Amino acid sequence: MAYLQPSEFITKLIDSGESKITMSTRDTLVRSYMAGAILALSAAFAVTVNVQTGQPLAGAVLFPVGFCMLYLLGYDLLTGVFVLAPLAVWDKRPGCTWRGVMRNWGLVFTGNFAGALTTAFLMAIYFTYGFSTDPSEVGAKLAGTGVSRTLGYAEYGAAGWLTIFVRGMLCNWMVSTGVVGAQISTTVSGKVIAMWMPIMLFFYMVFEHSIVNMFLFPTALMLGGDFTVGDYFWWNEVPTVLGNLVGGLTFTGLMLYSTHAKTKPARVLKLAA
């Protein structure tokens, strides 16, 4: 599997963060657009599997295929750059600033949303024969999900908003661990295995992923979900993005950097006389 030690892969992660900050606007948008589109298609696939089998675990086991595809192709998710870009600033890489980080995050958010929205439109056509019939069973499931994961949270007010935020944190703790997994091995099989495990966990636990939601909720609205665009943003996307940011930045990026890039000297043990 050609496993890399943490002291080796943390350097690769910092290098990757530097490349995100210095990447051209065009390349950032293209790569994030394709990442959003592929992950959205993977979400549609997983929901289809859940509906057809009646077994949520089956969808969770298969959902990571899209995540693995997009990272093997070198595309970018917002949840990933939340972790990678700050590493280059913390490591004081030349030219890497928080302004550059914010620019990268803004471009990746835009590209991810456009890609996910494209797939949402295409899948809405797929589920309704070009909007000429009622949604299929899978489409109806997506519409219902849009309602339960917006208005369902709204019923609890601030506690609901906090719950989404926490689910977003937990989500990107796992998703960003999957991003790290792409650097843990130098072989395709090793990368896939390392990426697969945390992504399967997040999906089965129904944590909130901002890019997956960029597909789920627009699709639900197109298929007749009884909620509004405002409901979607306030009662899901905003707290999810913030939770994803905090979870990935702290549980993954900061922890790995602090102990593997900035390792403290080993203790000097005093030998007994």
C-alpha positions as a Markdown table, in Angstrom:
| # | Residue | x | y | z |
|---|---|---|---|---|
| 1 | Met | 0.0 | 0.0 | 0.0 |
| 2 | Ala | 3.1 | 2.3 | 0.2 |
| 3 | Tyr | 1.9 | 4.0 | 3.4 |
| 4 | Leu | 3.5 | 7.3 | 4.2 |
| 5 | Gln | 4.3 | 8.3 | 7.8 |
| 6 | Pro | 2.4 | 11.4 | 9.2 |
| 7 | Ser | 5.7 | 13.4 | 9.1 |
| 8 | Glu | 5.8 | 12.7 | 5.4 |
| 9 | Phe | 2.2 | 13.2 | 4.4 |
| 10 | Ile | 1.8 | 16.4 | 6.4 |
| 11 | Thr | 4.4 | 18.0 | 4.1 |
| 12 | Lys | 2.4 | 16.9 | 1.1 |
| 13 | Leu | -0.8 | 18.4 | 2.6 |
| 14 | Ile | 1.0 | 21.8 | 3.2 |
| 15 | Asp | 2.3 | 21.7 | -0.4 |
| 16 | Ser | -1.2 | 21.1 | -1.6 |
| 17 | Gly | -2.5 | 24.0 | 0.4 |
| 18 | Glu | 0.1 | 26.3 | -1.1 |
| 19 | Ser | -1.0 | 25.1 | -4.6 |
| 20 | Lys | -4.6 | 25.9 | -3.9 |
| 21 | Ile | -3.8 | 29.5 | -2.9 |
| 22 | Thr | -1.6 | 30.1 | -5.9 |
| 23 | Met | -3.8 | 28.4 | -8.5 |
| 24 | Ser | -5.3 | 30.5 | -11.3 |
| 25 | Thr | -8.9 | 31.6 | -11.1 |
| 26 | Arg | -9.8 | 29.5 | -14.1 |
| 27 | Asp | -8.3 | 26.3 | -12.9 |
| 28 | Thr | -9.8 | 26.8 | -9.4 |
| 29 | Leu | -13.3 | 27.2 | -10.9 |
| 30 | Val | -13.0 | 24.4 | -13.3 |
| 31 | Arg | -11.8 | 21.9 | -10.7 |
| 32 | Ser | -14.3 | 22.9 | -8.1 |
| 33 | Tyr | -17.1 | 22.9 | -10.6 |
| 34 | Met | -16.3 | 19.3 | -11.6 |
| 35 | Ala | -15.9 | 18.3 | -7.9 |
| 36 | Gly | -19.4 | 19.6 | -7.1 |
| 37 | Ala | -20.9 | 17.9 | -10.1 |
| 38 | Ile | -19.3 | 14.5 | -9.4 |
| 39 | Leu | -20.1 | 14.5 | -5.7 |
| 40 | Ala | -23.7 | 15.5 | -6.5 |
| 41 | Leu | -24.1 | 12.5 | -8.9 |
| 42 | Ser | -22.6 | 10.3 | -6.2 |
| 43 | Ala | -25.2 | 11.5 | -3.8 |
| 44 | Ala | -28.0 | 10.8 | -6.3 |
| 45 | Phe | -26.5 | 7.3 | -6.7 |
| 46 | Ala | -26.5 | 6.7 | -2.9 |
| 47 | Val | -30.1 | 7.9 | -2.4 |
| 48 | Thr | -31.2 | 5.6 | -5.3 |
| 49 | Val | -29.5 | 2.7 | -3.7 |
| 50 | Asn | -31.1 | 3.5 | -0.3 |
| 51 | Val | -34.6 | 3.7 | -1.9 |
| 52 | Gln | -34.2 | 0.6 | -4.0 |
| 53 | Thr | -32.7 | -1.6 | -1.3 |
| 54 | Gly | -34.4 | -0.1 | 1.7 |
| 55 | Gln | -31.0 | -0.3 | 3.4 |
| 56 | Pro | -29.3 | 3.0 | 4.2 |
| 57 | Leu | -26.0 | 1.2 | 4.9 |
| 58 | Ala | -25.8 | 0.1 | 1.3 |
| 59 | Gly | -25.9 | 3.7 | 0.1 |
| 60 | Ala | -23.3 | 4.7 | 2.7 |
| 61 | Val | -21.0 | 1.9 | 1.6 |
| 62 | Leu | -21.2 | 3.0 | -2.1 |
| 63 | Phe | -21.4 | 6.8 | -1.8 |
| 64 | Pro | -17.6 | 7.3 | -1.4 |
| 65 | Val | -17.1 | 6.2 | -5.1 |
| 66 | Gly | -17.7 | 9.8 | -6.1 |
| 67 | Phe | -15.4 | 11.3 | -3.5 |
| 68 | Cys | -12.6 | 9.0 | -4.6 |
| 69 | Met | -13.1 | 9.7 | -8.2 |
| 70 | Leu | -13.0 | 13.5 | -7.8 |
| 71 | Tyr | -9.8 | 13.5 | -5.7 |
| 72 | Leu | -8.0 | 11.0 | -8.0 |
| 73 | Leu | -8.8 | 13.4 | -10.8 |
| 74 | Gly | -7.4 | 16.4 | -8.8 |
| 75 | Tyr | -10.6 | 18.3 | -8.3 |
| 76 | Asp | -11.4 | 20.4 | -5.2 |
| 77 | Leu | -14.2 | 20.5 | -2.6 |
| 78 | Leu | -14.8 | 23.4 | -0.3 |
| 79 | Thr | -14.6 | 21.0 | 2.7 |
| 80 | Gly | -11.1 | 20.0 | 1.5 |
| 81 | Val | -9.7 | 23.5 | 1.0 |
| 82 | Phe | -11.1 | 24.5 | 4.4 |
| 83 | Val | -8.3 | 22.3 | 5.7 |
| 84 | Leu | -5.5 | 22.5 | 3.1 |
| 85 | Ala | -5.2 | 26.2 | 2.4 |
| 86 | Pro | -4.7 | 27.4 | 6.0 |
| 87 | Leu | -1.8 | 24.9 | 6.4 |
| 88 | Ala | 0.3 | 26.9 | 3.9 |
| 89 | Val | -0.4 | 30.1 | 5.9 |
| 90 | Trp | 0.5 | 28.5 | 9.2 |
| 91 | Asp | 3.7 | 27.2 | 7.7 |
| 92 | Lys | 4.5 | 30.6 | 6.4 |
| 93 | Arg | 4.9 | 29.6 | 2.8 |
| 94 | Pro | 6.0 | 32.6 | 0.7 |
| 95 | Gly | 3.1 | 34.6 | -0.7 |
| 96 | Cys | 0.5 | 32.6 | 1.2 |
| 97 | Thr | -1.9 | 34.9 | 3.1 |
| 98 | Trp | -5.3 | 34.7 | 4.7 |
| 99 | Arg | -6.5 | 36.9 | 1.9 |
| 100 | Gly | -5.4 | 34.3 | -0.5 |
| 101 | Val | -7.1 | 31.6 | 1.6 |
| 102 | Met | -10.4 | 33.6 | 1.5 |
| 103 | Arg | -10.1 | 34.0 | -2.3 |
| 104 | Asn | -9.6 | 30.3 | -2.7 |
| 105 | Trp | -12.6 | 29.5 | -0.5 |
| 106 | Gly | -14.8 | 31.9 | -2.3 |
| 107 | Leu | -13.9 | 30.5 | -5.7 |
| 108 | Val | -14.3 | 26.9 | -4.7 |
| 109 | Phe | -17.7 | 27.6 | -3.0 |
| 110 | Thr | -18.8 | 29.2 | -6.3 |
| 111 | Gly | -17.5 | 26.4 | -8.5 |
| 112 | Asn | -18.9 | 23.6 | -6.2 |
| 113 | Phe | -22.3 | 25.3 | -6.1 |
| 114 | Ala | -22.5 | 25.7 | -9.9 |
| 115 | Gly | -21.4 | 22.1 | -10.4 |
| 116 | Ala | -23.9 | 20.7 | -7.9 |
| 117 | Leu | -26.7 | 22.8 | -9.3 |
| 118 | Thr | -26.0 | 21.6 | -12.8 |
| 119 | Thr | -26.3 | 18.0 | -11.7 |
| 120 | Ala | -29.4 | 18.9 | -9.7 |
| 121 | Phe | -31.1 | 20.2 | -12.8 |
| 122 | Leu | -30.0 | 17.2 | -14.9 |
| 123 | Met | -31.3 | 14.7 | -12.2 |
| 124 | Ala | -34.6 | 16.6 | -11.8 |
| 125 | Ile | -35.1 | 16.0 | -15.6 |
| 126 | Tyr | -34.1 | 12.4 | -15.1 |
| 127 | Phe | -36.5 | 11.8 | -12.2 |
| 128 | Thr | -39.5 | 13.4 | -14.0 |
| 129 | Tyr | -39.0 | 12.6 | -17.7 |
| 130 | Gly | -38.2 | 16.3 | -18.4 |
| 131 | Phe | -40.7 | 17.7 | -15.9 |
| 132 | Ser | -43.6 | 15.9 | -17.7 |
| 133 | Thr | -44.5 | 13.5 | -14.9 |
| 134 | Asp | -44.5 | 13.4 | -11.1 |
| 135 | Pro | -41.1 | 12.6 | -9.5 |
| 136 | Ser | -40.1 | 9.0 | -9.4 |
| 137 | Glu | -39.8 | 7.2 | -6.0 |
| 138 | Val | -36.3 | 8.4 | -5.7 |
| 139 | Gly | -37.3 | 12.0 | -6.6 |
| 140 | Ala | -40.1 | 12.0 | -4.1 |
| 141 | Lys | -37.6 | 10.8 | -1.4 |
| 142 | Leu | -35.3 | 13.7 | -2.3 |
| 143 | Ala | -38.2 | 16.2 | -2.1 |
| 144 | Gly | -39.1 | 14.9 | 1.3 |
| 145 | Thr | -35.5 | 15.0 | 2.5 |
| 146 | Gly | -35.4 | 18.7 | 1.6 |
| 147 | Val | -38.4 | 19.4 | 3.8 |
| 148 | Ser | -37.2 | 17.3 | 6.8 |
| 149 | Arg | -33.7 | 18.8 | 6.8 |
| 150 | Thr | -34.8 | 22.4 | 6.7 |
| 151 | Leu | -38.2 | 22.9 | 8.3 |
| 152 | Gly | -37.5 | 19.9 | 10.5 |
| 153 | Tyr | -34.6 | 21.8 | 12.0 |
| 154 | Ala | -36.6 | 25.0 | 12.1 |
| 155 | Glu | -39.1 | 23.5 | 14.5 |
| 156 | Tyr | -36.5 | 23.5 | 17.2 |
| 157 | Gly | -35.4 | 27.1 | 16.6 |
| 158 | Ala | -31.9 | 27.9 | 17.9 |
| 159 | Ala | -31.4 | 24.3 | 19.1 |
| 160 | Gly | -32.1 | 23.1 | 15.5 |
| 161 | Trp | -29.6 | 25.6 | 14.1 |
| 162 | Leu | -27.0 | 24.4 | 16.6 |
| 163 | Thr | -27.7 | 20.8 | 15.7 |
| 164 | Ile | -27.0 | 21.5 | 12.0 |
| 165 | Phe | -23.8 | 23.3 | 12.9 |
| 166 | Val | -22.6 | 20.3 | 15.1 |
| 167 | Arg | -23.5 | 17.8 | 12.3 |
| 168 | Gly | -21.5 | 20.0 | 9.9 |
| 169 | Met | -18.6 | 19.9 | 12.3 |
| 170 | Leu | -18.7 | 16.1 | 12.6 |
| 171 | Cys | -19.1 | 15.8 | 8.9 |
| 172 | Asn | -16.0 | 17.7 | 7.9 |
| 173 | Trp | -14.0 | 16.0 | 10.7 |
| 174 | Met | -14.5 | 12.8 | 8.7 |
| 175 | Val | -14.6 | 14.3 | 5.2 |
| 176 | Ser | -11.3 | 16.2 | 5.7 |
| 177 | Thr | -9.8 | 13.0 | 7.1 |
| 178 | Gly | -10.7 | 11.5 | 3.7 |
| 179 | Val | -8.9 | 14.4 | 2.0 |
| 180 | Val | -5.9 | 13.5 | 4.2 |
| 181 | Gly | -6.4 | 9.9 | 3.1 |
| 182 | Ala | -5.6 | 10.9 | -0.5 |
| 183 | Gln | -2.1 | 11.7 | 0.6 |
| 184 | Ile | -1.5 | 8.8 | 3.0 |
| 185 | Ser | -0.5 | 6.4 | 0.2 |
| 186 | Thr | 1.3 | 6.5 | -3.1 |
| 187 | Thr | -0.9 | 3.8 | -4.7 |
| 188 | Val | -4.4 | 4.2 | -6.1 |
| 189 | Ser | -5.7 | 1.3 | -4.0 |
| 190 | Gly | -4.1 | 2.7 | -0.8 |
| 191 | Lys | -5.6 | 6.1 | -1.5 |
| 192 | Val | -9.1 | 4.7 | -2.2 |
| 193 | Ile | -9.1 | 2.6 | 1.0 |
| 194 | Ala | -8.0 | 5.5 | 3.2 |
| 195 | Met | -10.5 | 7.9 | 1.6 |
| 196 | Trp | -13.4 | 5.4 | 1.7 |
| 197 | Met | -13.6 | 4.7 | 5.4 |
| 198 | Pro | -14.3 | 8.2 | 6.9 |
| 199 | Ile | -16.6 | 9.1 | 3.9 |
| 200 | Met | -18.8 | 6.0 | 4.5 |
| 201 | Leu | -19.0 | 6.9 | 8.2 |
| 202 | Phe | -20.2 | 10.5 | 7.6 |
| 203 | Phe | -22.8 | 9.5 | 5.0 |
| 204 | Tyr | -24.3 | 6.8 | 7.1 |
| 205 | Met | -24.5 | 9.0 | 10.2 |
| 206 | Val | -26.4 | 11.6 | 8.1 |
| 207 | Phe | -24.0 | 14.4 | 9.0 |
| 208 | Glu | -24.4 | 17.6 | 7.0 |
| 209 | His | -22.1 | 18.2 | 4.1 |
| 210 | Ser | -22.3 | 21.6 | 2.4 |
| 211 | Ile | -21.6 | 20.4 | -1.2 |
| 212 | Val | -23.9 | 17.4 | -1.0 |
| 213 | Asn | -26.6 | 19.8 | 0.2 |
| 214 | Met | -25.9 | 22.1 | -2.7 |
| 215 | Phe | -27.4 | 19.2 | -4.7 |
| 216 | Leu | -30.0 | 17.7 | -2.4 |
| 217 | Phe | -31.9 | 20.9 | -1.7 |
| 218 | Pro | -32.1 | 22.5 | -5.1 |
| 219 | Thr | -33.1 | 19.1 | -6.5 |
| 220 | Ala | -35.8 | 18.9 | -3.8 |
| 221 | Leu | -37.1 | 22.4 | -4.7 |
| 222 | Met | -37.2 | 21.5 | -8.4 |
| 223 | Leu | -39.2 | 18.3 | -7.5 |
| 224 | Gly | -41.8 | 20.2 | -5.5 |
| 225 | Gly | -40.4 | 20.1 | -2.0 |
| 226 | Asp | -42.6 | 22.4 | 0.3 |
| 227 | Phe | -39.9 | 24.8 | 1.5 |
| 228 | Thr | -38.3 | 27.9 | 0.2 |
| 229 | Val | -34.8 | 29.0 | -1.0 |
| 230 | Gly | -34.5 | 31.1 | 2.2 |
| 231 | Asp | -35.4 | 28.0 | 4.3 |
| 232 | Tyr | -32.6 | 26.1 | 2.6 |
| 233 | Phe | -29.9 | 28.7 | 3.1 |
| 234 | Trp | -30.8 | 29.7 | 6.7 |
| 235 | Trp | -31.9 | 26.3 | 8.0 |
| 236 | Asn | -29.2 | 24.3 | 6.3 |
| 237 | Glu | -26.5 | 25.7 | 4.1 |
| 238 | Val | -25.3 | 28.5 | 6.3 |
| 239 | Pro | -24.9 | 26.5 | 9.5 |
| 240 | Thr | -23.5 | 23.6 | 7.5 |
| 241 | Val | -20.8 | 25.6 | 5.9 |
| 242 | Leu | -19.8 | 27.1 | 9.2 |
| 243 | Gly | -19.8 | 23.7 | 10.9 |
| 244 | Asn | -17.8 | 22.2 | 8.0 |
| 245 | Leu | -15.2 | 25.0 | 8.4 |
| 246 | Val | -14.8 | 24.7 | 12.1 |
| 247 | Gly | -14.7 | 20.9 | 12.1 |
| 248 | Gly | -12.2 | 20.5 | 9.3 |
| 249 | Leu | -10.0 | 23.4 | 10.5 |
| 250 | Thr | -9.8 | 22.3 | 14.1 |
| 251 | Phe | -10.2 | 18.5 | 14.3 |
| 252 | Thr | -8.2 | 17.8 | 11.3 |
| 253 | Gly | -6.0 | 20.6 | 10.0 |
| 254 | Leu | -4.9 | 22.2 | 13.2 |
| 255 | Met | -4.4 | 18.9 | 15.0 |
| 256 | Leu | -2.3 | 17.3 | 12.3 |
| 257 | Tyr | -0.2 | 20.4 | 11.8 |
| 258 | Ser | 0.4 | 21.0 | 15.5 |
| 259 | Thr | 1.7 | 17.5 | 16.3 |
| 260 | His | 3.3 | 16.4 | 13.0 |
| 261 | Ala | 4.6 | 19.6 | 11.4 |
| 262 | Lys | 5.4 | 21.3 | 14.7 |
| 263 | Thr | 6.4 | 18.3 | 16.7 |
| 264 | Lys | 7.8 | 19.2 | 20.2 |
| 265 | Pro | 11.3 | 17.8 | 21.2 |
| 266 | Ala | 11.1 | 14.3 | 22.8 |
| 267 | Arg | 11.4 | 14.2 | 26.5 |
| 268 | Val | 14.8 | 13.5 | 28.0 |
| 269 | Leu | 14.5 | 10.7 | 30.5 |
| 270 | Lys | 16.7 | 10.7 | 33.5 |
| 271 | Leu | 18.3 | 7.3 | 34.1 |
| 272 | Ala | 18.2 | 5.9 | 37.6 |
| 273 | Ala | 21.6 | 5.9 | 39.3 |
